[in-house]
Structures are given as C-alpha cells and as structure tokens.
Amino acid sequence: MLSPRNEGLNLGTKVIEYPHPPEILTKIHSGKLVMVDSSRRNGLILIKGYHAEFAGPGAAVGGAFDGDCQQAIAVGDFCLVEPKSPEERQKAYGIRRHWVRLTEQLTATSVPLVRSQMLLTQFEHYFDSETVAQLPDWALALLVGVFPQTIQRARVHSLDL
C-alpha cells in the first residue's frame, strides 16, 4: 500500500507526493495513469530494459506506458497528480510524446560525447546544477544511448569550460 506524504487539492487536482522511489514505482505499476505535476520543476527518469525515458512536467506516467519500467528516479521537486478530466489525460499523453521527441532530438547526433553534453546542458538549464550533479551517470547514459563513462567525461568537460 502506498503511503503518500501529502494528499490534498491543487486547483481541483489530487496531488500525491512520494518520498521514496519504491512508492513511485508501485504507483507506476498500478496501471493507473498519473501525471508529473506541471506546476513544479520536476520530472521522472523511467528506467526500462535497455533505455530510459524522461517524463517532464505535465507528462503522463503509468497506465499502458510504463508497465516495463524497472526503476524510477525522481528529479527536482517531484510530485505526481491525477488527471481530473479526459481532456487533461489527453493533454498529458501529448506532453509525454513531446518529452520523448525532445530526447530523440538529443540523440540525433552520432557523437556520443556531444549527445551527453547536450543532455547535461538541457537538464542544467531546467534544473539547477546541484540537482543534475546528483543524478547517476548510468541513468543519464540510458537516456541518450551512451556509456556512463561518456557522461562522466561530459561532466568534467563542462567544468573545464
């Protein structure tokens, strides 16, 4: 059973904050569609078999999308909300697709170090650098199809600039 830290209403939407990653994964595997809170700087790295996906603010999570999710890493001021209408659900699907396309654009270049640097730059523009520094290299690597050592090199290279 999930034990949310805080449940309440946020503009008519049920807000559910999860303090521990296993609770997030339990919610994702419940089959119920939820969304990453669009009013916060937050997101979720969804670790799947051989890749990872980033679901940013407003993106749909769970439901039919993420039954194969093996691990979830919360980023930023993380919070899930339940969609309150079919229209909000539809919008969340579109936003999830948008985040997938953004990640796909980062992987368009064939040079692994450049992909890694682009990912780190994008994350640092949205989240603060301290938050990005705490994210595991292996998880970021799975987002853009590189080795964790390449993310490490990109982090060191960005410090040299």
Summary of the structure (lengths in Angstrom):
residues: 161
radius of gyration: 15.7
end to end distance: 47.3
largest distance: 48.1
contacts: 499
relative contact order: 0.15
helix: 45%
strand: 22%
